[in-house]
């Protein structure tokens, strides 16, 4: 059974914040080579977007995105990805969104954030007392939302129970760090090679593949 990756999307979400992780997780295969990407036979992850409803979402830049699921009908989520974007500011006061994040995170095996998605995790208390990061323009706000957070201002990907990542493109690095945790470094490296992304070293615990 595949590990599910649910990526939250909302009005004014940053495009690469959700599209970068979607690309990494959806292109991961446990069998190397380009031919393995032609089917899902060796795909360890089932990746989908999820939003408040199935209505069209308008991302930053005007990109129209049709969510894969609504909150009400989404499958159980093993890996939760909370992206950022200007839309996170309004959601800091949106109790329905905050409740959904809190409840979904409580059932997930791994919670992650990209960019200012960390602000939402902080708002619901998930980063309390943890090391975390966000987009450079949101670092001070992250510290203000929860002063117990050990804000990492010069780190691209942080893992302290929860994965958080810096701005926009850092979500790709974060996703590879999660792939490494679940499937091992060889799978992460091979996937990075397939999408031609330079994969560096991250603050990731060394664990055996959780899908085997």
C-alpha positions, -999 to 999 in steps of 0.1 A, spaced: 0 0 0 14 34 -10 21 62 15 -3 90 9 10 126 5 -17 152 9 -7 188 -2 -29 215 11 -38 243 -14 -57 275 -9 -63 309 -24 -30 327 -31 -8 297 -24 27 300 -39 29 278 -70 63 262 -65 55 256 -28 30 229 -38 41 220 -73 77 213 -63 68 187 -36 42 173 -59 68 167 -86 93 151 -62 69 128 -45 50 118 -77 82 111 -96 98 90 -69 102 53 -78 119 24 -60 130 10 -93 156 32 -111 154 45 -146 132 66 -168 110 36 -179 99 31 -143 82 65 -145 59 53 -172 37 34 -147 30 36 -109 41 1 -103 72 11 -82 58 44 -69 60 45 -31 38 76 -28 2 84 -38 2 122 -41 -28 145 -43 -38 181 -36 -66 189 -11 -85 221 -4 -115 233 16 -137 223 -14 -133 210 -49 -138 245 -63 -111 260 -84 -82 275 -64 -63 305 -78 -26 304 -69 -2 334 -69 3 345 -104 -32 336 -114 -26 299 -120 -60 280 -117 -58 247 -99 -85 221 -95 -80 203 -61 -79 165 -62 -100 163 -30 -119 184 -6 -113 182 32 -145 162 34 -136 134 9 -98 132 11 -82 99 18 -62 94 50 -30 115 48 3 99 58 25 129 49 9 163 52 25 192 32 15 227 42 28 252 16 30 290 19 22 320 -1 5 353 6 -27 334 14 -13 321 46 -18 355 63 -56 353 61 -56 316 71 -39 326 104 -73 338 115 -93 311 98 -103 286 125 -117 260 101 -84 258 82 -65 257 114 -87 230 128 -83 209 97 -45 212 98 -44 204 135 -67 173 131 -50 161 99 -15 165 114 -26 145 145 -33 115 123 -4 119 99 29 100 101 49 131 90 40 168 89 59 192 67 58 228 57 72 249 28 79 287 31 52 305 52 33 273 57 53 271 89 33 300 102 1 279 101 19 250 119 31 275 145 -4 289 149 -19 255 158 10 247 182 27 221 162 61 238 163 60 246 200 96 242 214 109 228 181 135 241 157 119 254 125 124 277 96 103 296 70 108 322 42 133 348 52 106 375 51 85 355 77 112 346 102 103 373 127 66 366 124 73 329 130 91 338 162 62 361 173 35 336 167 52 312 192 82 325 211 92 289 221 101 281 185 139 279 179 139 298 146 166 287 123 175 317 102 202 303 80 190 267 74 172 256 42 156 224 56 150 217 93 139 184 108 128 184 144 100 159 144 84 181 118 100 191 85 101 228 77 118 245 49 127 280 38 112 299 9 96 286 -22 122 264 -39 134 250 -6 102 228 -6 119 207 -32 149 201 -9 125 193 19 106 168 -2 138 150 -10 147 149 27 113 132 33 119 108 5 153 99 21 136 94 54 110 71 40 128 53 12 166 58 18 192 81 2 197 60 -29 161 64 -39 162 101 -32 194 105 -52 180 85 -81 149 106 -82 169 138 -80 189 125 -110 157 118 -129 144 153 -125 179 167 -128 180 185 -95 212 189 -75 206 172 -42 227 183 -12 230 171 23 202 179 48 195 176 84 178 143 80 177 113 104 191 81 88 162 56 87 154 25 67 127 26 40 93 28 57 76 14 26 94 -19 26 
